[in-house]
Amino acid sequence: MTIRKALPSDRGQIFALWNDSCEKNEVVYKPLTEERFHALFEMNPHYDGEYDFVAEEDGEVVGFVSGAEKKIFLPGETHENTPGFITAIFVKNGKRKGGVGKALLAALEDAFRANGKKSVVSSGNNPVNLAWFIPGTPGHDHNNAPGTDVECAGYEFLLKNGYKDLHREVAMYLNLQEYKYLPEIDEIRERLKSENIYVGRYDTRWACEFDGMCDRVGSEYWRKVLQDETAKENPRVILAGVYDGHIVGFTGPVDKEPSGRGWFTGICVDPNFEKRGIATVLFNDLMCEFVKEGAAFSTLFTGIDNHAQRLYKRTGFNVKRTFAIMKKEL
């Protein structure tokens, strides 16, 4: 058996490995085609194939591993302080538990180490986002996996090879046909209004300050989302809590993916304005906007111990899958 860099000529066999696991429900990922590979990998500015390896035996590809590193950084991020990411690893059925996966993983780790990485991580921060199907739904999907599915064999494999389970995220799902607007939302909205807090659609012409909220929440990602969206001539719908010229809560931008999924970047509330009901109003407004857009369903991730789960469950969301954020120091 030989471990070597993956070549374009290997793709047919790589796709066959990948798709065989999908068909057997060993993984929840979407099947891979040339078209999807081009869109997901080749068009991704972070991807260059540097961290793709195959295991070859008698001219046959019997294993594949893919990794990535960030090449475009948020403020505070550098090549040196960001990890390498493991994207996917597949071994042919019948060749497992014979050292193929371990050898592929070692090759990936060596490549990261040679390029100055100090750790390897499986998390939603991976710039290569693998879409997956939500179990128990009519083909509904999510656009990213925030780590390793704890129900797949890859989870135990990574544990046995030195990776630590740092944190867990749950995937939650709502069929929007079942969404019901809670009557108490209007009461909360009116109470907030009496406190001079507006919650609803945000008009970018208001030019409200949001850096303070992003600083206190600690999210450069949301800061960039707000900067980019509010600078557009025709921005998507943004939902916000506004107090005295400051954004103190945010969700959106509201969008609908081709699959019918209601898409948004997340939801946050300034720590100085928590426990007032802002998130409850924002989140229900978000579901209403999805319905207006014609979205069929919505999905999200949250920490397994995050108290926000209560809000999501009250809105009708149910837990569908659990993912582990995993890490190994090099």
HUSUL-V47216 format. One record per residue. N is the residue number from 1. PHI is phi in whole degrees, -180 to 180 (none if undefined). OMEGA is omega as a letter, one per 30 degrees, with the letter a starting at -180 (none if undefined). Layout:
BEGIN
n:N phi:PHI omega:OMEGA
n:N phi:PHI omega:OMEGA
END
This chain:
BEGIN
n:1 phi:none omega:l
n:2 phi:-121 omega:l
n:3 phi:-103 omega:a
n:4 phi:-147 omega:l
n:5 phi:-64 omega:l
n:6 phi:-71 omega:l
n:7 phi:-117 omega:l
n:8 phi:-54 omega:a
n:9 phi:-69 omega:l
n:10 phi:-86 omega:a
n:11 phi:-59 omega:l
n:12 phi:-57 omega:l
n:13 phi:-72 omega:l
n:14 phi:-64 omega:l
n:15 phi:-61 omega:l
n:16 phi:-64 omega:l
n:17 phi:-62 omega:a
n:18 phi:-57 omega:a
n:19 phi:-72 omega:l
n:20 phi:-63 omega:l
n:21 phi:-67 omega:l
n:22 phi:-65 omega:a
n:23 phi:-64 omega:a
n:24 phi:-89 omega:a
n:25 phi:59 omega:l
n:26 phi:-77 omega:l
n:27 phi:-134 omega:l
n:28 phi:-98 omega:a
n:29 phi:-63 omega:l
n:30 phi:-73 omega:l
n:31 phi:-60 omega:a
n:32 phi:-110 omega:l
n:33 phi:-127 omega:l
n:34 phi:-57 omega:a
n:35 phi:-64 omega:a
n:36 phi:-69 omega:l
n:37 phi:-62 omega:a
n:38 phi:-63 omega:a
n:39 phi:-70 omega:a
n:40 phi:-80 omega:a
n:41 phi:-106 omega:a
n:42 phi:-64 omega:l
n:43 phi:-86 omega:a
n:44 phi:-84 omega:a
n:45 phi:-65 omega:l
n:46 phi:-88 omega:a
n:47 phi:-102 omega:l
n:48 phi:-139 omega:l
n:49 phi:79 omega:a
n:50 phi:-62 omega:a
n:51 phi:-114 omega:l
n:52 phi:-107 omega:a
n:53 phi:-132 omega:l
n:54 phi:-125 omega:l
n:55 phi:-104 omega:a
n:56 phi:-116 omega:l
n:57 phi:-137 omega:a
n:58 phi:53 omega:l
n:59 phi:81 omega:a
n:60 phi:-110 omega:l
n:61 phi:-80 omega:a
n:62 phi:-111 omega:l
n:63 phi:-163 omega:a
n:64 phi:-150 omega:l
n:65 phi:-134 omega:l
n:66 phi:-132 omega:l
n:67 phi:-133 omega:a
n:68 phi:-153 omega:l
n:69 phi:-138 omega:l
n:70 phi:-71 omega:l
n:71 phi:-119 omega:l
n:72 phi:-120 omega:a
n:73 phi:-114 omega:l
n:74 phi:-79 omega:l
n:75 phi:-54 omega:a
n:76 phi:93 omega:l
n:77 phi:-94 omega:l
n:78 phi:-141 omega:l
n:79 phi:-60 omega:a
n:80 phi:-74 omega:a
n:81 phi:-102 omega:l
n:82 phi:-106 omega:a
n:83 phi:-84 omega:l
n:84 phi:-83 omega:a
n:85 phi:-119 omega:l
n:86 phi:-90 omega:a
n:87 phi:-94 omega:a
n:88 phi:-162 omega:l
n:89 phi:-144 omega:a
n:90 phi:-133 omega:l
n:91 phi:-129 omega:a
n:92 phi:-60 omega:l
n:93 phi:-60 omega:a
n:94 phi:103 omega:l
n:95 phi:-112 omega:a
n:96 phi:-80 omega:l
n:97 phi:63 omega:l
n:98 phi:-119 omega:l
n:99 phi:99 omega:a
n:100 phi:-65 omega:a
n:101 phi:-62 omega:l
n:102 phi:-63 omega:l
n:103 phi:-68 omega:l
n:104 phi:-65 omega:l
n:105 phi:-63 omega:l
n:106 phi:-63 omega:l
n:107 phi:-64 omega:l
n:108 phi:-64 omega:a
n:109 phi:-64 omega:l
n:110 phi:-63 omega:l
n:111 phi:-66 omega:l
n:112 phi:-64 omega:a
n:113 phi:-61 omega:a
n:114 phi:-64 omega:l
n:115 phi:-97 omega:l
n:116 phi:88 omega:l
n:117 phi:-80 omega:a
n:118 phi:-102 omega:a
n:119 phi:-157 omega:l
n:120 phi:-124 omega:a
n:121 phi:-131 omega:l
n:122 phi:-112 omega:a
n:123 phi:-160 omega:l
n:124 phi:-71 omega:l
n:125 phi:-80 omega:l
n:126 phi:-56 omega:a
n:127 phi:-70 omega:l
n:128 phi:-97 omega:a
n:129 phi:-96 omega:l
n:130 phi:-95 omega:l
n:131 phi:-73 omega:a
n:132 phi:-146 omega:a
n:133 phi:-89 omega:l
n:134 phi:-78 omega:a
n:135 phi:-58 omega:l
n:136 phi:78 omega:l
n:137 phi:-126 omega:l
n:138 phi:-78 omega:l
n:139 phi:79 omega:l
n:140 phi:-71 omega:a
n:141 phi:-132 omega:l
n:142 phi:-129 omega:a
n:143 phi:-86 omega:a
n:144 phi:-160 omega:l
n:145 phi:-108 omega:a
n:146 phi:-88 omega:a
n:147 phi:134 omega:a
n:148 phi:-104 omega:l
n:149 phi:-61 omega:a
n:150 phi:-70 omega:a
n:151 phi:-93 omega:l
n:152 phi:-100 omega:a
n:153 phi:-64 omega:a
n:154 phi:-62 omega:a
n:155 phi:-65 omega:l
n:156 phi:-65 omega:l
n:157 phi:-61 omega:a
n:158 phi:-67 omega:l
n:159 phi:-59 omega:a
n:160 phi:-69 omega:a
n:161 phi:-107 omega:l
n:162 phi:93 omega:l
n:163 phi:-87 omega:a
n:164 phi:-103 omega:l
n:165 phi:-83 omega:a
n:166 phi:-84 omega:a
n:167 phi:-165 omega:l
n:168 phi:-126 omega:l
n:169 phi:-120 omega:l
n:170 phi:-106 omega:l
n:171 phi:-93 omega:a
n:172 phi:-118 omega:a
n:173 phi:-139 omega:l
n:174 phi:-139 omega:l
n:175 phi:-78 omega:a
n:176 phi:-66 omega:l
n:177 phi:-67 omega:a
n:178 phi:-98 omega:a
n:179 phi:-73 omega:l
n:180 phi:-129 omega:l
n:181 phi:-67 omega:a
n:182 phi:-79 omega:a
n:183 phi:-62 omega:a
n:184 phi:-70 omega:a
n:185 phi:-60 omega:a
n:186 phi:-65 omega:l
n:187 phi:-66 omega:l
n:188 phi:-65 omega:a
n:189 phi:-61 omega:a
n:190 phi:-68 omega:l
n:191 phi:-62 omega:l
n:192 phi:-63 omega:l
n:193 phi:-61 omega:l
n:194 phi:-69 omega:l
n:195 phi:-97 omega:a
n:196 phi:65 omega:l
n:197 phi:-111 omega:l
n:198 phi:-90 omega:l
n:199 phi:-131 omega:l
n:200 phi:163 omega:l
n:201 phi:-64 omega:a
n:202 phi:-98 omega:l
n:203 phi:-99 omega:a
n:204 phi:-62 omega:l
n:205 phi:-68 omega:l
n:206 phi:-70 omega:l
n:207 phi:51 omega:a
n:208 phi:-74 omega:l
n:209 phi:-78 omega:l
n:210 phi:-132 omega:a
n:211 phi:-64 omega:a
n:212 phi:-61 omega:l
n:213 phi:-61 omega:a
n:214 phi:-64 omega:l
n:215 phi:-63 omega:a
n:216 phi:-73 omega:l
n:217 phi:-76 omega:l
n:218 phi:82 omega:a
n:219 phi:-126 omega:l
n:220 phi:-72 omega:l
n:221 phi:-62 omega:a
n:222 phi:-66 omega:l
n:223 phi:-60 omega:a
n:224 phi:-65 omega:l
n:225 phi:-59 omega:a
n:226 phi:-67 omega:l
n:227 phi:-60 omega:a
n:228 phi:-67 omega:a
n:229 phi:-71 omega:a
n:230 phi:-72 omega:l
n:231 phi:-86 omega:a
n:232 phi:-74 omega:l
n:233 phi:-68 omega:l
n:234 phi:-128 omega:a
n:235 phi:-69 omega:l
n:236 phi:-71 omega:a
n:237 phi:-65 omega:l
n:238 phi:-116 omega:l
n:239 phi:-106 omega:a
n:240 phi:-149 omega:l
n:241 phi:-101 omega:a
n:242 phi:-126 omega:l
n:243 phi:-137 omega:l
n:244 phi:51 omega:l
n:245 phi:80 omega:a
n:246 phi:-123 omega:l
n:247 phi:-78 omega:a
n:248 phi:-118 omega:l
n:249 phi:-162 omega:a
n:250 phi:-157 omega:l
n:251 phi:-151 omega:a
n:252 phi:114 omega:f
n:253 phi:-61 omega:a
n:254 phi:-79 omega:l
n:255 phi:-152 omega:l
n:256 phi:-125 omega:l
n:257 phi:-81 omega:a
n:258 phi:-56 omega:a
n:259 phi:-73 omega:a
n:260 phi:97 omega:a
n:261 phi:-78 omega:l
n:262 phi:-76 omega:a
n:263 phi:-107 omega:l
n:264 phi:-157 omega:a
n:265 phi:-82 omega:a
n:266 phi:151 omega:l
n:267 phi:-139 omega:l
n:268 phi:-148 omega:l
n:269 phi:-133 omega:l
n:270 phi:-53 omega:l
n:271 phi:-53 omega:l
n:272 phi:-75 omega:a
n:273 phi:-127 omega:a
n:274 phi:-72 omega:l
n:275 phi:62 omega:l
n:276 phi:-113 omega:a
n:277 phi:98 omega:a
n:278 phi:-60 omega:a
n:279 phi:-64 omega:l
n:280 phi:-61 omega:l
n:281 phi:-67 omega:a
n:282 phi:-58 omega:a
n:283 phi:-68 omega:l
n:284 phi:-71 omega:l
n:285 phi:-62 omega:l
n:286 phi:-61 omega:l
n:287 phi:-63 omega:l
n:288 phi:-64 omega:l
n:289 phi:-65 omega:l
n:290 phi:-61 omega:l
n:291 phi:-61 omega:l
n:292 phi:-61 omega:a
n:293 phi:-76 omega:a
n:294 phi:86 omega:l
n:295 phi:-69 omega:a
n:296 phi:-94 omega:a
n:297 phi:-158 omega:l
n:298 phi:-139 omega:l
n:299 phi:-135 omega:l
n:300 phi:-159 omega:l
n:301 phi:-120 omega:l
n:302 phi:-152 omega:l
n:303 phi:-60 omega:a
n:304 phi:-61 omega:l
n:305 phi:-107 omega:a
n:306 phi:-71 omega:a
n:307 phi:-63 omega:l
n:308 phi:-64 omega:l
n:309 phi:-55 omega:a
n:310 phi:-62 omega:l
n:311 phi:-63 omega:a
n:312 phi:-63 omega:a
n:313 phi:-68 omega:l
n:314 phi:-63 omega:a
n:315 phi:-81 omega:l
n:316 phi:114 omega:a
n:317 phi:-74 omega:l
n:318 phi:-127 omega:l
n:319 phi:-73 omega:a
n:320 phi:-116 omega:a
n:321 phi:-160 omega:l
n:322 phi:-123 omega:a
n:323 phi:-123 omega:l
n:324 phi:-106 omega:l
n:325 phi:-86 omega:a
n:326 phi:-123 omega:a
n:327 phi:-149 omega:l
n:328 phi:-135 omega:l
n:329 phi:-77 omega:a
n:330 phi:-96 omega:none
END
